[in-house]
């Protein structure tokens, strides 16, 4: 669909971006593994196709990985309203958990050590959302990438959470 227009847009970016296309449909997980193996940078950033970012978004994610390469960092998820595209700040006092049915969900932070006034500080979380996160490329490899037997969306975030 966006073959030539996308390539032209990428060529205008001020950073080196390479576009690779699958010759056949591989699915989300196998495509991410393929991209990770082709990547040459120190850090991988996975963003689902519906994710948009704001100016300055990457610095704070990379800073935490620079401090500890085994940190996997997931940003706060803000919301755009469907009818006006108004930007609404996402919840900052939640972390990822899962139910006994292996369904990811958000839970409220109750730890008194959490600084509710400084939302820039990372919060430890037993699980993560899978659609947007940064990870050290070599650490992702050490973890064994994703299980490429996962053929449809869902569950890969818990798999990666448990490996981390």
Backbone as a printed PyTorch tensor [residue, N CA C, xyz], in Angstrom:
tensor([[[  0.8190,  -1.2020,   0.0000],
         [  0.0000,   0.0000,   0.0000],
         [  0.8600,   1.2630,   0.0000]],

        [[  1.7890,   1.3820,   0.9060],
         [  2.6100,   2.5930,   1.0310],
         [  4.0130,   2.4110,   0.4720]],

        [[  4.1880,   1.5430,  -0.4540],
         [  5.5380,   1.1950,  -0.9160],
         [  6.4020,   2.4190,  -1.2250]],

        [[  6.1700,   3.0770,  -2.3100],
         [  7.0160,   4.2000,  -2.7280],
         [  6.8530,   5.4230,  -1.8210]],

        [[  5.6230,   5.8290,  -1.4570],
         [  5.4970,   6.9910,  -0.5600],
         [  6.2200,   6.7990,   0.7760]],

        [[  6.1640,   5.5930,   1.3280],
         [  6.8480,   5.3320,   2.5980],
         [  8.3580,   5.4180,   2.4190]],

        [[  8.8750,   4.8420,   1.3640],
         [ 10.3150,   4.8950,   1.1050],
         [ 10.7800,   6.3380,   0.9240]],

        [[  9.9830,   7.1450,   0.2340],
         [ 10.3280,   8.5600,   0.0440],
         [ 10.3240,   9.3020,   1.3760]],

        [[  9.3260,   9.0380,   2.2070],
         [  9.2620,   9.6890,   3.5150],
         [ 10.4790,   9.3210,   4.3620]],

        [[ 10.8220,   8.0500,   4.3980],
         [ 11.9720,   7.5930,   5.1850],
         [ 13.2550,   8.2740,   4.7250]],

        [[ 13.3840,   8.5080,   3.4400],
         [ 14.6050,   9.1410,   2.9170],
         [ 14.7610,  10.5900,   3.3760]],

        [[ 13.6980,  11.2070,   3.8700],
         [ 13.7750,  12.5920,   4.3490],
         [ 14.1190,  12.6850,   5.8280]],

        [[ 14.1270,  11.5690,   6.5360],
         [ 14.3810,  11.5930,   7.9780],
         [ 15.8400,  11.9340,   8.2610]],

        [[ 16.0910,  12.6440,   9.3800],
         [ 17.4620,  13.0610,   9.7030],
         [ 18.3220,  11.9500,  10.3100]],

        [[ 17.7620,  10.7680,  10.4800],
         [ 18.5110,   9.6370,  11.0370],
         [ 18.4820,   8.4860,  10.0360]],

        [[ 19.3870,   7.5430,  10.2210],
         [ 19.4810,   6.4040,   9.3160],
         [ 18.3760,   5.3970,   9.6340]],

        [[ 17.4180,   5.2620,   8.7350],
         [ 16.3230,   4.3050,   8.8900],
         [ 16.3320,   3.3790,   7.6850]],

        [[ 16.2730,   2.0860,   7.9560],
         [ 16.2180,   1.1030,   6.8770],
         [ 14.8440,   0.4490,   6.8860]],

        [[ 14.3010,   0.2320,   5.7090],
         [ 12.9990,  -0.4090,   5.5690],
         [ 13.2020,  -1.8010,   4.9850]],

        [[ 12.7600,  -2.8030,   5.7230],
         [ 12.7890,  -4.1810,   5.2380],
         [ 11.3440,  -4.6500,   5.1250]],

        [[ 11.0510,  -5.3890,   4.0880],
         [  9.7050,  -5.9260,   3.8950],
         [  9.7770,  -7.4490,   3.8260]],

        [[  8.7910,  -8.0970,   4.4200],
         [  8.6740,  -9.5450,   4.2950],
         [  8.1050,  -9.8730,   2.9180]],

        [[  8.6370, -10.8870,   2.2940],
         [  8.1210, -11.3110,   0.9890],
         [  6.8120, -12.0820,   1.1340]],

        [[  6.6170, -12.6810,   2.3040],
         [  5.3650, -13.3830,   2.6120],
         [  4.9170, -12.9400,   4.0010]],

        [[  3.6370, -13.1070,   4.2740],
         [  3.1040, -12.7320,   5.5870],
         [  3.6760, -13.6620,   6.6600]],

        [[  4.3670, -13.0630,   7.6390],
         [  4.9810, -13.8430,   8.7120],
         [  4.2250, -13.7360,  10.0270]],

        [[  3.4230, -12.7130,  10.1820],
         [  2.7640, -12.4790,  11.4510],
         [  3.6140, -11.5810,  12.3350]],

        [[  3.0060, -11.1130,  13.4080],
         [  3.6440, -10.1410,  14.2960],
         [  4.9350, -10.6660,  14.9210]],

        [[  4.8720, -11.8280,  15.5360],
         [  6.0060, -12.3170,  16.3180],
         [  7.2010, -12.6480,  15.4370]],

        [[  6.9900, -13.4010,  14.3790],
         [  8.1050, -13.7400,  13.4830],
         [  8.6740, -12.4970,  12.8190]],

        [[  7.8230, -11.5120,  12.5380],
         [  8.3160, -10.2580,  11.9530],
         [  9.1870,  -9.4980,  12.9380]],

        [[  8.7970,  -9.4870,  14.2070],
         [  9.6200,  -8.8120,  15.2170],
         [ 10.9630,  -9.5180,  15.4000]],

        [[ 10.9440, -10.8320,  15.4100],
         [ 12.1990, -11.5830,  15.5460],
         [ 13.0970, -11.3100,  14.3460]],

        [[ 12.5270, -11.3210,  13.1520],
         [ 13.3140, -11.0440,  11.9470],
         [ 13.9210,  -9.6460,  12.0250]],

        [[ 13.1210,  -8.6670,  12.4290],
         [ 13.6150,  -7.2870,  12.5440],
         [ 14.7300,  -7.1910,  13.5770]],

        [[ 14.5740,  -7.8820,  14.7100],
         [ 15.6050,  -7.8520,  15.7560],
         [ 16.9180,  -8.4330,  15.2430]],

        [[ 16.8370,  -9.4660,  14.4430],
         [ 18.0510, -10.0920,  13.9040],
         [ 18.7070,  -9.2270,  12.8340]],

        [[ 17.9270,  -8.4050,  12.1380],
         [ 18.4750,  -7.4970,  11.1260],
         [ 19.0270,  -6.2070,  11.7380]],

        [[ 18.5490,  -5.8570,  12.9220],
         [ 18.9310,  -4.5900,  13.5570],
         [ 20.4160,  -4.5750,  13.9040]],

        [[ 21.0080,  -3.3930,  13.8200],
         [ 22.4230,  -3.2330,  14.1580],
         [ 22.6330,  -2.2630,  15.3170]],

        [[ 21.6030,  -1.5450,  15.7110],
         [ 21.7170,  -0.6010,  16.8190],
         [ 21.7920,  -1.3170,  18.1550]],

        [[ 22.0950,  -0.5740,  19.2010],
         [ 22.2270,  -1.1620,  20.5350],
         [ 20.8800,  -1.4740,  21.1690]],

        [[ 19.8560,  -0.7190,  20.8000],
         [ 18.5520,  -0.8370,  21.4440],
         [ 17.4750,  -1.1000,  20.4080]],

        [[ 16.5460,  -1.9880,  20.7560],
         [ 15.3740,  -2.2310,  19.9210],
         [ 14.1990,  -1.4780,  20.5190]],

        [[ 13.3810,  -0.8900,  19.6710],
         [ 12.1610,  -0.2240,  20.1170],
         [ 11.0130,  -0.8370,  19.3520]],

        [[ 10.1510,  -1.5350,  20.0450],
         [  8.9830,  -2.1370,  19.4100],
         [  7.7860,  -1.2170,  19.6060]],

        [[  7.1550,  -0.8470,  18.5080],
         [  5.9520,  -0.0160,  18.5390],
         [  4.9190,  -0.6420,  17.6140]],

        [[  3.7420,  -0.9400,  18.1240],
         [  2.6710,  -1.4070,  17.2530],
         [  2.3250,  -0.3190,  16.2540]],

        [[  1.6860,  -0.7010,  15.1710],
         [  1.4160,   0.2320,  14.0740],
         [  0.4810,   1.3720,  14.4650]],

        [[ -0.3110,   1.2060,  15.5100],
         [ -1.2460,   2.2560,  15.9210],
         [ -0.6490,   3.2030,  16.9680]],

        [[  0.6160,   3.0490,  17.3010],
         [  1.2650,   3.8700,  18.3250],
         [  1.8520,   5.1290,  17.6960]],

        [[  1.6020,   6.2660,  18.3300],
         [  2.2230,   7.5320,  17.9440],
         [  3.0580,   8.0210,  19.1150]],

        [[  4.1040,   8.7710,  18.8190],
         [  4.9850,   9.2730,  19.8730],
         [  5.0690,  10.7920,  19.7970]],

        [[  5.4610,  11.4040,  20.9050],
         [  5.6190,  12.8540,  20.9860],
         [  7.0980,  13.2140,  20.8830]],

        [[  7.3800,  14.4730,  20.6620],
         [  8.7700,  14.9420,  20.6160],
         [  9.4670,  14.6300,  21.9330]],

        [[ 10.7000,  14.1620,  21.8400],
         [ 11.4990,  13.9050,  23.0330],
         [ 11.1950,  12.5970,  23.7340]],

        [[ 10.3840,  11.7620,  23.1530],
         [  9.9080,  10.5520,  23.8190],
         [ 10.9990,   9.5150,  24.0540]],

        [[ 11.9920,   9.4450,  23.1950],
         [ 12.9410,   8.3360,  23.2310],
         [ 14.0390,   8.4880,  24.2840]],

        [[ 14.4520,   9.7120,  24.5530],
         [ 15.5880,   9.9560,  25.4450],
         [ 15.4180,   9.2600,  26.7910]],

        [[ 14.2670,   9.4170,  27.4210],
         [ 14.0700,   8.8940,  28.7750],
         [ 14.0230,   7.3670,  28.7980]],

        [[ 13.5550,   6.7750,  27.7080],
         [ 13.5540,   5.3160,  27.6390],
         [ 14.9790,   4.7860,  27.5210]],

        [[ 15.7490,   5.4080,  26.6380],
         [ 17.1350,   4.9660,  26.4340],
         [ 17.9930,   5.2060,  27.6680]],

        [[ 17.7000,   6.2730,  28.4000],
         [ 18.4700,   6.5900,  29.6030],
         [ 18.4120,   5.4430,  30.6090]],

        [[ 17.2470,   4.8620,  30.8050],
         [ 17.1070,   3.7710,  31.7760],
         [ 17.8470,   2.5170,  31.3150]],

        [[ 17.8110,   2.2340,  30.0240],
         [ 18.5350,   1.0700,  29.4980],
         [ 20.0370,   1.3000,  29.5840]],

        [[ 20.4680,   2.5430,  29.4070],
         [ 21.8940,   2.8750,  29.5260],
         [ 22.3910,   2.6060,  30.9500]],

        [[ 21.5410,   2.8550,  31.9400],
         [ 21.9110,   2.6040,  33.3370],
         [ 22.0300,   1.1040,  33.6230]],

        [[ 21.1350,   0.3170,  33.0230],
         [ 21.1160,  -1.1300,  33.2480],
         [ 20.5880,  -1.7970,  31.9840]],

        [[ 21.4670,  -2.4790,  31.2570],
         [ 21.0920,  -3.0500,  29.9620],
         [ 20.0220,  -4.1330,  30.0730]],

        [[ 19.7500,  -4.6160,  31.2790],
         [ 18.6930,  -5.6150,  31.4510],
         [ 17.3670,  -4.9800,  31.8590]],

        [[ 17.2990,  -3.6730,  31.7510],
         [ 16.0340,  -2.9780,  31.9650],
         [ 15.2340,  -3.0320,  30.6720]],

        [[ 13.9830,  -3.3920,  30.7830],
         [ 13.0510,  -3.3140,  29.6580],
         [ 12.0650,  -2.2240,  30.0320]],

        [[ 11.9710,  -1.2170,  29.1990],
         [ 11.2130,  -0.0330,  29.5860],
         [  9.9840,   0.1480,  28.6970]],

        [[  8.8600,   0.3510,  29.3490],
         [  7.5880,   0.5800,  28.6580],
         [  7.0890,   1.9660,  29.0480]],

        [[  6.7800,   2.7990,  28.0770],
         [  6.3110,   4.1460,  28.4150],
         [  4.8640,   4.1420,  28.8900]],

        [[  4.4770,   5.2410,  29.5060],
         [  3.0730,   5.4580,  29.8480],
         [  2.2950,   5.5680,  28.5460]],

        [[  1.1030,   5.0240,  28.5310],
         [  0.2840,   5.0530,  27.3200],
         [ -0.7540,   6.1590,  27.4490]],

        [[ -0.5440,   7.2320,  26.6940],
         [ -1.5350,   8.2980,  26.6230],
         [ -2.6040,   7.9010,  25.6090]],

        [[ -3.6900,   8.6370,  25.5830],
         [ -4.8210,   8.2930,  24.7200],
         [ -5.2020,   9.4830,  23.8610]],

        [[ -5.4910,   9.2340,  22.5890],
         [ -6.0920,  10.2380,  21.7150],
         [ -7.5740,   9.9270,  21.6340]],

        [[ -8.4210,  10.9400,  21.8890],
         [ -9.8570,  10.7040,  21.7860],
         [-10.2250,  10.4530,  20.3320]],

        [[-11.1740,   9.5880,  20.1060],
         [-11.5280,   9.1750,  18.7470],
         [-12.2090,  10.2830,  17.9570]],

        [[-12.9140,  11.1880,  18.6380],
         [-13.7070,  12.1720,  17.8970],
         [-13.0290,  13.5300,  17.7370]],

        [[-12.0520,  13.8470,  18.5770],
         [-11.4030,  15.1600,  18.4680],
         [ -9.8770,  15.0640,  18.4080]],

        [[ -9.3380,  13.8820,  18.6100],
         [ -7.8910,  13.6590,  18.6760],
         [ -7.2400,  14.4590,  19.8040]],

        [[ -8.0190,  14.7850,  20.8220],
         [ -7.4730,  15.4420,  22.0070],
         [ -6.5760,  14.4400,  22.7340]],

        [[ -5.4100,  14.9220,  23.1750],
         [ -4.4610,  14.0700,  23.8830],
         [ -4.7980,  14.0620,  25.3650]],

        [[ -5.0560,  12.8770,  25.8940],
         [ -5.3510,  12.7140,  27.3130],
         [ -4.2060,  11.9520,  27.9590]],

        [[ -3.7180,  12.4650,  29.0920],
         [ -2.6080,  11.7990,  29.7790],
         [ -3.0650,  10.4590,  30.3240]],

        [[ -2.2520,   9.4490,  30.0690],
         [ -2.5440,   8.1230,  30.5860],
         [ -2.2760,   8.0430,  32.0780]],

        [[ -2.7860,   7.0090,  32.6910],
         [ -2.5780,   6.8070,  34.1230],
         [ -1.0960,   6.5900,  34.4010]],

        [[ -0.6080,   7.2050,  35.4580],
         [  0.8090,   7.0860,  35.8060],
         [  1.0270,   6.2400,  37.0560]],

        [[ -0.0490,   5.8210,  37.6940],
         [  0.0750,   5.0690,  38.9460],
         [ -0.4160,   3.6270,  38.7730]],

        [[ -0.0740,   3.0330,  37.6330],
         [ -0.4680,   1.6540,  37.3640],
         [  0.7470,   0.8410,  36.9130]],

        [[  0.6260,  -0.4600,  36.9970],
         [  1.6730,  -1.3520,  36.5140],
         [  1.0070,  -2.6010,  35.9570]],

        [[  1.7580,  -3.3530,  35.1600],
         [  1.1970,  -4.5220,  34.4960],
         [  1.1390,  -5.7330,  35.4050]],

        [[  0.0120,  -6.4370,  35.3480],
         [ -0.1670,  -7.6920,  36.0710],
         [ -0.8640,  -8.6670,  35.1170]],

        [[ -1.2520,  -9.8130,  35.6270],
         [ -2.0200, -10.7440,  34.8030],
         [ -2.9440, -11.5590,  35.6950]],

        [[ -4.0060, -12.0520,  35.0880],
         [ -4.9600, -12.8830,  35.8210],
         [ -4.5370, -14.3460,  35.7100]],

        [[ -5.1890, -15.2050,  36.4700],
         [ -4.8920, -16.6320,  36.3870],
         [ -5.3390, -17.2160,  35.0530]],

        [[ -6.1100, -16.4550,  34.2800],
         [ -6.4730, -16.8690,  32.9180],
         [ -5.4200, -16.4030,  31.9160]],

        [[ -4.3050, -15.9010,  32.4380],
         [ -3.1790, -15.4190,  31.6230],
         [ -3.5760, -14.2350,  30.7430]],

        [[ -4.3850, -13.3620,  31.2930],
         [ -4.8050, -12.1570,  30.5840],
         [ -4.1030, -10.9660,  31.2200]],

        [[ -3.4160, -10.1700,  30.4020],
         [ -2.7190,  -8.9790,  30.8920],
         [ -3.7460,  -7.9660,  31.3720]],

        [[ -3.4120,  -7.2790,  32.4570],
         [ -4.2750,  -6.1950,  32.9340],
         [ -3.4330,  -5.1990,  33.7180]],

        [[ -4.0030,  -4.0330,  33.9080],
         [ -3.3480,  -2.9790,  34.6790],
         [ -3.8600,  -3.0170,  36.1080]],

        [[ -2.9690,  -2.7860,  37.0620],
         [ -3.3400,  -2.7050,  38.4740],
         [ -2.7770,  -1.4180,  39.0480]],

        [[ -3.4560,  -0.8870,  40.0450],
         [ -3.0400,   0.3650,  40.6740],
         [ -1.8640,   0.1160,  41.6140]],

        [[ -0.8950,   1.0130,  41.5750],
         [  0.2630,   0.9290,  42.4650],
         [ -0.1840,   1.3000,  43.8720]],

        [[  0.1140,   0.4430,  44.8250],
         [ -0.2420,   0.7180,  46.2150],
         [  0.9930,   0.8850,  47.0930]],

        [[  2.1680,   0.7200,  46.5170],
         [  3.4190,   0.7890,  47.2630],
         [  3.6520,   2.2100,  47.7770]],

        [[  3.8610,   2.3400,  49.0700],
         [  4.1070,   3.6690,  49.6520],
         [  5.4530,   4.2470,  49.2270]],

        [[  6.3400,   3.4260,  48.6620],
         [  7.6310,   3.9170,  48.1780],
         [  7.5260,   4.5970,  46.8180]],

        [[  6.3870,   4.4740,  46.1490],
         [  6.1970,   5.0920,  44.8370],
         [  5.9660,   6.5870,  45.0140]],

        [[  6.7260,   7.4020,  44.2920],
         [  6.6030,   8.8600,  44.3680],
         [  5.5190,   9.3140,  43.3970]],

        [[  4.3360,   9.5790,  43.9170],
         [  3.1960,   9.9750,  43.0830],
         [  3.3730,  11.3640,  42.4780]],

        [[  4.3850,  12.1000,  42.9020],
         [  4.6330,  13.4400,  42.3570],
         [  5.6650,  13.4400,  41.2360]],

        [[  6.3900,  12.3550,  41.0560],
         [  7.4180,  12.2940,  40.0150],
         [  7.1570,  11.0900,  39.1170]],

        [[  6.4430,  11.3240,  38.0260],
         [  6.0520,  10.2430,  37.1220],
         [  7.1540,   9.8560,  36.1460]],

        [[  8.3050,  10.5260,  36.2390],
         [  9.4100,  10.1790,  35.3380],
         [ 10.2140,   8.9970,  35.8640]],

        [[ 10.0330,   8.6600,  37.1220],
         [ 10.7800,   7.5470,  37.7110],
         [ 10.1810,   6.2170,  37.2600]],

        [[ 11.0280,   5.2510,  36.9040],
         [ 10.4960,   3.9460,  36.4950],
         [  9.8440,   3.2080,  37.6590]],

        [[  8.9220,   2.3400,  37.3220],
         [  8.2140,   1.5180,  38.2970],
         [  8.4530,   0.0610,  37.9230]],

        [[  8.8660,  -0.7470,  38.8870],
         [  9.0430,  -2.1760,  38.6130],
         [  7.6710,  -2.7960,  38.3640]],

        [[  7.6180,  -3.6850,  37.3910],
         [  6.3510,  -4.2900,  37.0060],
         [  6.5840,  -5.7520,  36.6460]],

        [[  5.7600,  -6.6720,  37.1560],
         [  5.9710,  -8.0800,  36.8320],
         [  5.6400,  -8.4330,  35.3830]],

        [[  4.7880,  -7.6550,  34.7430],
         [  4.4650,  -7.8890,  33.3330],
         [  4.4020,  -6.5580,  32.6100]],

        [[  4.3240,  -6.6410,  31.2850],
         [  4.3110,  -5.4240,  30.4820],
         [  3.3350,  -5.5740,  29.3290]],

        [[  2.8940,  -4.4380,  28.8290],
         [  2.1300,  -4.4390,  27.5860],
         [  3.1120,  -4.7660,  26.4660]],

        [[  2.6610,  -5.4000,  25.4230],
         [  3.5870,  -5.8390,  24.3870],
         [  3.7290,  -4.9020,  23.2070]],

        [[  2.8740,  -3.8970,  23.1150],
         [  2.8360,  -3.0740,  21.9190],
         [  3.8260,  -1.9430,  21.8500]],

        [[  4.5110,  -1.6540,  22.9420],
         [  5.4760,  -0.5570,  22.9350],
         [  6.4580,  -0.7420,  24.0800]],

        [[  7.6900,  -1.0230,  23.7090],
         [  8.7380,  -1.1390,  24.7190],
         [ 10.1060,  -1.0840,  24.0620]],

        [[ 11.1000,  -0.7510,  24.8870],
         [ 12.4920,  -0.6990,  24.4390],
         [ 13.2830,  -1.7440,  25.2180]],

        [[ 14.2380,  -2.3770,  24.5130],
         [ 15.0540,  -3.4240,  25.1230],
         [ 16.4280,  -3.4270,  24.4560]],

        [[ 17.4490,  -3.7120,  25.2230],
         [ 18.8000,  -3.8580,  24.6800],
         [ 18.7870,  -5.0010,  23.6570]],

        [[ 19.3330,  -4.7530,  22.4760],
         [ 19.2890,  -5.7380,  21.3840],
         [ 19.9500,  -7.0610,  21.7770]],

        [[ 21.1180,  -6.9940,  22.4000],
         [ 21.8150,  -8.2270,  22.7760],
         [ 21.1060,  -8.9460,  23.9220]],

        [[ 20.4800,  -8.1900,  24.8100],
         [ 19.7100,  -8.8100,  25.8930],
         [ 18.5020,  -9.5520,  25.3170]],

        [[ 17.8410,  -8.9560,  24.3240],
         [ 16.7140,  -9.6110,  23.6500],
         [ 17.1670, -10.9390,  23.0410]],

        [[ 18.3560, -10.9410,  22.4530],
         [ 18.9200, -12.1690,  21.8790],
         [ 19.2140, -13.1840,  22.9840]],

        [[ 19.8180, -12.7260,  24.0940],
         [ 20.1300, -13.6180,  25.2170],
         [ 18.8710, -14.2760,  25.7790]],

        [[ 17.7630, -13.5500,  25.7510],
         [ 16.4970, -14.0890,  26.2490],
         [ 15.8920, -15.1130,  25.2920]],

        [[ 16.4460, -15.2020,  24.0950],
         [ 15.9360, -16.1710,  23.1280],
         [ 14.8560, -15.6100,  22.2180]],

        [[ 14.8200, -14.2850,  22.0800],
         [ 13.8060, -13.6270,  21.2470],
         [ 12.4100, -14.0290,  21.7360]],

        [[ 11.4570, -14.0600,  20.8120],
         [ 10.1090, -14.5560,  21.1020],
         [ 10.0010, -16.0100,  20.6550]],

        [[  9.0360, -16.7030,  21.1810],
         [  8.6830, -18.0330,  20.6930],
         [  7.9520, -17.8440,  19.3690]],

        [[  8.5970, -18.2250,  18.2690],
         [  7.9930, -18.0140,  16.9550],
         [  6.8360, -18.9680,  16.6770]],

        [[  6.5660, -19.8610,  17.6130],
         [  5.3830, -20.7090,  17.4990],
         [  4.1020, -19.9430,  17.7980]],

        [[  4.2460, -18.7630,  18.3910],
         [  3.0750, -17.9150,  18.6310],
         [  2.6940, -17.3010,  17.2940]],

        [[  1.5330, -17.6570,  16.7790],
         [  1.1470, -17.2430,  15.4320],
         [  0.1590, -16.0800,  15.4040]],

        [[ -0.5000, -15.8020,  16.5190],
         [ -1.4540, -14.6940,  16.5370],
         [ -1.1240, -13.7670,  17.6900]],

        [[ -1.6980, -12.5820,  17.6500],
         [ -1.4500, -11.5770,  18.6750],
         [ -1.9660, -12.0780,  20.0200]],

        [[ -1.2360, -11.7650,  21.0580],
         [ -1.6700, -12.0700,  22.4100],
         [ -0.7790, -13.1060,  23.0660]],

        [[ -0.2850, -12.7880,  24.2340],
         [  0.5360, -13.7240,  24.9810],
         [  2.0200, -13.4580,  24.8800]],

        [[  2.4580, -12.8230,  23.7880],
         [  3.8910, -12.5640,  23.6290],
         [  4.4020, -11.6170,  24.7010]],

        [[  3.5520, -10.7090,  25.1710],
         [  3.9700,  -9.7910,  26.2220],
         [  4.2040, -10.5370,  27.5370]],

        [[  3.3640, -11.5170,  27.8370],
         [  3.5780, -12.2970,  29.0560],
         [  4.8090, -13.1850,  28.9110]],

        [[  4.9960, -13.7780,  27.7320],
         [  6.1930, -14.5880,  27.4950],
         [  7.4510, -13.7620,  27.7600]],

        [[  7.5150, -12.5660,  27.1800],
         [  8.6990, -11.7230,  27.3500],
         [  8.8330, -11.2780,  28.8060]],

        [[  7.7130, -10.9600,  29.4460],
         [  7.7420, -10.5530,  30.8560],
         [  8.3480, -11.6410,  31.7270]],

        [[  7.9380, -12.8830,  31.5180],
         [  8.4400, -13.9820,  32.3350],
         [  9.9170, -14.2380,  32.0670]],

        [[ 10.3540, -14.0800,  30.8280],
         [ 11.7730, -14.2540,  30.5060],
         [ 12.6210, -13.1870,  31.1860]],

        [[ 12.1400, -11.9610,  31.1690],
         [ 12.8790, -10.8540,  31.7800],
         [ 12.9450, -11.0670,  33.2770]]])
